[in-house]
Amino acid sequence: MAPYRLDVISLAPQAFAPLLELGVIGRAFGAGIAELHLHNPRDHAIDRHRKVDDVPYGGGAGMVLKPEPIFEAVESLSREDTRVALMTPAGQVFNQAMARELSTVSHLVILCASYEGVDERVVESLIDLEISIGDFVLTNGGLPAMIIVDA
């Protein structure tokens, strides 16, 4: 049986490194029961400054993650059984039932939003599930994604 695979796309992938070593979840990764792969969308940016933010398509306040690096990152990771989740305060609230459901997915890609979120074209084209850990706003989706990985 293939291990459960988690791919996280984050502007701060280094923040996830402790999960690979801590407690039960670290042992699961160490034993090959699950795999955690970390990706920075900047690695898929095409300009020399590796820019990943832009104004929202169609206007609006703030900055969002540009669609091109996200599309490239997800496409490079996707396989037939891939589900893509976006961490966002507007998503479905994460609970134990969702944790159980996600544990049956053999490949989960988690996109950690930053700035004001992601370009809406990403949501419309790539996202299977929007997940929230509660009714509040954090600086990015990294901490919520760590909760999903740990659960």
N, C-alpha and C positions, 0 to 999 in steps of 0.2 A: 504494500500500500504506500502510495506517495505521501510525503509529509504535507501538512497543512501549510500553505504558502501565503505570507503576508508581504505585500509591497507597500511601503509608505513613501509618498511624494511630499516633501517638506522643504522649506527654505532653511530649516535647521535640522538636518538629518542626524547630526552629531548628538543632539539631545536625546535620541532614542537608544544610544549605545548602552546605558546602564541596564536596560531591559534584557539585554543579551546575557547578563551575568547575575542578575538578582533573583533569588528565591526560586519558587516553583516554575515560573515562566522561563527563567534563565536555564534551568535544568531541562525543560522541554526543548528549548532551542539547542542546547548542548547535546542532547540525546538524539537529535534529528527527527523528533516527533513533529516539530513545526520549524519553519524557516522564516526569518525576518530579513527583508532586503530593504535598504534605505536608499532613496534617490533624491537628488536636488534638481528641481526644474531648471536651474541655471545651466546645468549640463546639456540642456536641449535648446538653449537660447541661441539665436543665430547671429546676433550682433557682437561686436568685439567687447562690449561692456557686460555681456551676458544679462541683459536687462529682461526682467520678467514681469514688470508692472506697467500699467498703462491706464488711461482714463477709460471709464466704462463705455462699451459699445452703445451708441445711442444717447450718450450723455449721462450726466449725474455727478454727484459729489464724490470726492475721494479717488482712490486708485484701486484697481483690481489686478489679479493675476492675469496676464495675457493668455489668450487661448493657444497660440502656437506652441510654446514650450510644453504646455500641459498635454495637448494632443500628441505631440511627439513622445513624451514620456509614457503616456498610457498605451499608445500604439506599440511601443517597444516592449512593453510588458505583457500585453494582452495575449490570451489564448482562449480556446473555446469556452472554458468554464469560468472565466473571469467575471467577477462582479466589482463594480467601482462605487465606492462610497465617498461622499463629500462631508467633511466635518463643517457644520454651519449652525449657528444659533437658531435658524429658522427650520431646522430639520425635525424629523420624528425623534422624540425623546428616547434615548437609549435606556433599556431596562434588561432584566435577566432573560425575558422571553426573546428579545432581539439578540442577545449574546448567544443563546442556544441556537437560534436560527442561523446566525453568521458562522457558528462553529461547524455547520454542515456544508458550508461553501469551501470548496477545495482551494480556491485562489481568490483572495480579496485584495484589491488595491484601495488604499485609503489616501485620499487627497486632502491635505491640510491647507485650508484657505488662509490667506494672509491679507493684510490691508483691509479693504472693504468687502473682500470675498473674491470670487472668480468671475471672469467674463461669462455672461449668461449663455453664450454659445457653447461653453464647456458643459454647463448644466443640461442644456437641451440635447446635446449630442452624446455625452459620455457617461453621465451619472445615472446609476441604477437606484441609489438610495442616498437620501440626505439625512445625516444623523446629528443630533444635538445632545449635549449632556446636561442641559438646563437652560433656563431663561435668563441668561446673562451673556456678556460679551467678553472674550479674552483677546489677547493680542494676535493670536493665530490658532490654528487647529491642532497644534502639536500635542498639548496636554490632553485634550479630548481623545485624540488618536491613541495616545498611550493607554488610556483607560480601555479603549476597544481592544487593543493588542493584549493587555493584561487579562481582560475578561475572557 
